[in-house]
Amino acid sequence: VQLVESGGGLVQPGESLRLSCAASVTIFSAYAMAWYRQAPGKERELVAAIGSGGSITYVDSVKGRFTISRDNTNNTVYLQMNSLKPEDTAVYYCNAKRVYSAWRRDDYWGQGTQVTVSS
């Protein structure tokens, strides 16, 4: 299984980026997908998640600025990031989870993509 992120880069405050994560899983629609980020010296945090049924959650700091979406036809999850701030600077990771039972689950991570917001 591979998760391949793309779309990171260097932008100025107030600008936008769109991250993509292509997943090579068998039944993409069965996976809950999420974006996490980790800034230097900080713990990895959940940014946004979208369940297999389409339920969505965001960390408070990105509500109203970021939008997570998924394309089950193309096995891809997106993170549209608008009005970027310097504090959004981090490595962003894609995650795919599927729970089969209490003792079996899939939990996959991408390699990460750097997002830097700086003037």
QUINOR-V953696 format. One record per residue. N is the residue number from 1. RES is the residue in three letters. PHI is phi in radians with two decimals (none if undefined). Layout:
n:res:phi
N:RES:PHI
N:RES:PHI
This chain:
n:res:phi
1:VAL:none
2:GLN:-2.25
3:LEU:-2.05
4:VAL:-2.07
5:GLU:-1.56
6:SER:-2.69
7:GLY:1.85
8:GLY:-1.24
9:GLY:2.88
10:LEU:-1.84
11:VAL:-2.35
12:GLN:-1.57
13:PRO:-0.94
14:GLY:1.61
15:GLU:-1.47
16:SER:-2.18
17:LEU:-2.48
18:ARG:-2.17
19:LEU:-1.59
20:SER:-2.20
21:CYS:-2.41
22:ALA:-1.69
23:ALA:-1.98
24:SER:-1.75
25:VAL:-1.75
26:THR:-1.21
27:ILE:-2.15
28:PHE:-1.00
29:SER:-1.12
30:ALA:-1.48
31:TYR:-1.70
32:ALA:-1.42
33:MET:-2.00
34:ALA:-2.64
35:TRP:-2.01
36:TYR:-2.04
37:ARG:-2.49
38:GLN:-2.43
39:ALA:-1.59
40:PRO:-0.96
41:GLY:1.35
42:LYS:-2.12
43:GLU:-1.36
44:ARG:-1.18
45:GLU:-2.23
46:LEU:-1.28
47:VAL:-1.71
48:ALA:-2.76
49:ALA:-2.46
50:ILE:-2.36
51:GLY:-1.35
52:SER:-1.10
53:GLY:-1.60
54:GLY:1.73
55:SER:-1.15
56:ILE:-2.24
57:THR:-2.42
58:TYR:-2.32
59:VAL:-1.24
60:ASP:-0.97
61:SER:-1.19
62:VAL:-1.99
63:LYS:-1.03
64:GLY:1.51
65:ARG:-2.03
66:PHE:-1.86
67:THR:-2.37
68:ILE:-1.73
69:SER:-2.62
70:ARG:-2.39
71:ASP:-2.13
72:ASN:-1.23
73:THR:-1.24
74:ASN:-1.85
75:ASN:0.94
76:THR:-2.31
77:VAL:-2.07
78:TYR:-2.14
79:LEU:-2.35
80:GLN:-1.49
81:MET:-2.06
82:ASN:-1.94
83:SER:0.85
84:LEU:-1.13
85:LYS:-2.11
86:PRO:-0.97
87:GLU:-1.27
88:ASP:-1.45
89:THR:-1.08
90:ALA:-3.11
91:VAL:-1.55
92:TYR:-1.78
93:TYR:-2.05
94:CYS:-1.60
95:ASN:-2.36
96:ALA:-2.21
97:LYS:-2.26
98:ARG:-2.51
99:VAL:-1.80
100:TYR:-1.65
101:SER:-2.83
102:ALA:-1.15
103:TRP:-2.07
104:ARG:-2.44
105:ARG:-2.63
106:ASP:-1.74
107:ASP:-2.61
108:TYR:-2.05
109:TRP:-2.23
110:GLY:-1.47
111:GLN:-1.47
112:GLY:1.68
113:THR:-2.37
114:GLN:-1.42
115:VAL:-2.08
116:THR:-2.16
117:VAL:-2.02
118:SER:-2.73
119:SER:-1.63
